[in-house]
Amino acid sequence: MTIEVIVTSVEDAIAAARGGAHRLEVVRELDRGGLTPPATLVCEIQRAVPLPLRVMVRESDGFGRGTPDEGLRMADAAAAFDALGVDGVVVGWTRGSQIDDDMLARVLEAAPSLRATFHHAFDALPDPAAAFDALKRHRQIDRVLTRGGPGAWPSRCVTLTRYARWARPEIALLPGGGVDIEALRALAGCAAVTEAHVGRAARVRQAADAPVSADLVRGLVRACS
């Protein structure tokens, strides 16, 4: 299983790589769900580790588009990450109970060579099947980050299997949200997924403001091998 680890610094990235992470999501302010990191940080991480990077593009709390200035900054950030040649961006906006297609298209058009993960905004949408259909119209979207609903991970795996039928073949599922060793053991037996997204479980004390631990990442990778 591919393990993606959230990082907020070069030190985090080096620790995650040493622990065996397969891909990194680069953000700032993890305690706010992750916001757009500086392009300079992304460039430094590229130089420090050989792993593929998915980079957050999000300027404020929640899943709305924010102010017009925020929209401009997000498009500019996406263009900068495209110029750096990262693996992809992490995006997601809603308007009411629908995907904000206009904002999504605007940011993706600014980074035409990049693939994209649609993040936890997906879990705020009331009709997952319709959401997958809408996301397939944006050809750069190749992953959806989702909790797979409430409850214990075995029951979430049932939901993820249903989601996979709607998502394939264009979109892969990236389970995330409280993923720890127990979750990874459950996900390892779920044929619908081949990846997982880890945040606090890779950090000392599982705290958002603590550093990533190579030993914790190593244990997470081992749990699903």
C-alpha positions, 0 to 999 in steps of 0.5 A, a space after each residue: 500500500 502506498 503511504 502518503 504522509 503530510 509534511 510541513 517542513 524539510 525536516 518532516 520530509 526527511 523523517 518521512 522519507 527515512 521511515 519509508 513513506 512513498 509520497 508526501 503532501 506538503 502543507 502549512 498550518 496543519 492545525 487548520 487542515 492544511 493551507 498553501 505552503 510557500 513555493 520556496 518550501 516546496 522547492 527545498 523539500 524537492 531538493 531534500 527528498 526524492 519522493 513525489 509531492 502533492 501540494 495543498 492549494 487552500 487559503 482559508 478555513 472551510 471549503 469555500 472559495 474565500 475572497 477574490 484575492 484568495 482566488 487569485 493567490 490560489 491560481 498563482 500558487 498552482 502555477 508556481 507548483 506546476 513550474 516546479 514540476 511537483 507530482 500534483 496539487 491538492 484542491 477542493 471547493 464547494 458552493 452550497 451542496 455542490 462542488 464549486 466547478 468554477 473555482 476548481 477549473 480556474 485553479 486546475 487551468 493554472 497548473 495544466 500539467 499537474 494531476 490533482 487530489 480532491 480533498 476532504 471537501 468531498 466528505 461535505 457533499 451530500 451525494 457521493 455518486 454525483 460528486 464523482 460524476 462531477 469530478 470526472 469532468 475535471 480530467 486532472 483529478 485522479 484521487 479523492 481524499 475521503 474518510 469513507 464515512 463514520 464508524 470503525 474502519 471495517 465499516 468504512 471499508 464497506 463504504 470505500 468499496 461502494 465509492 470505488 465502483 463510482 470512482 473507477 477507472 478515472 479516480 482512485 480513492 485515498 482514505 484519510 482522516 484518523 488513519 493510524 496503525 489499526 486503520 491501516 491493518 483494516 485498509 490492507 484487507 480492503 481491495 478497493 484501496 491501494 493508498 492511505 493518507 496519514 497525518 497526526 499518526 506520523 507525528 510525535 504525540 500525534 500532535 499537529 505541532 510536533 515533528 514527523 517521526 521516522 520510527 512512527 512512519 516506519 511502523 505505519 508502513 509495516 502495519 500494511 505490508 
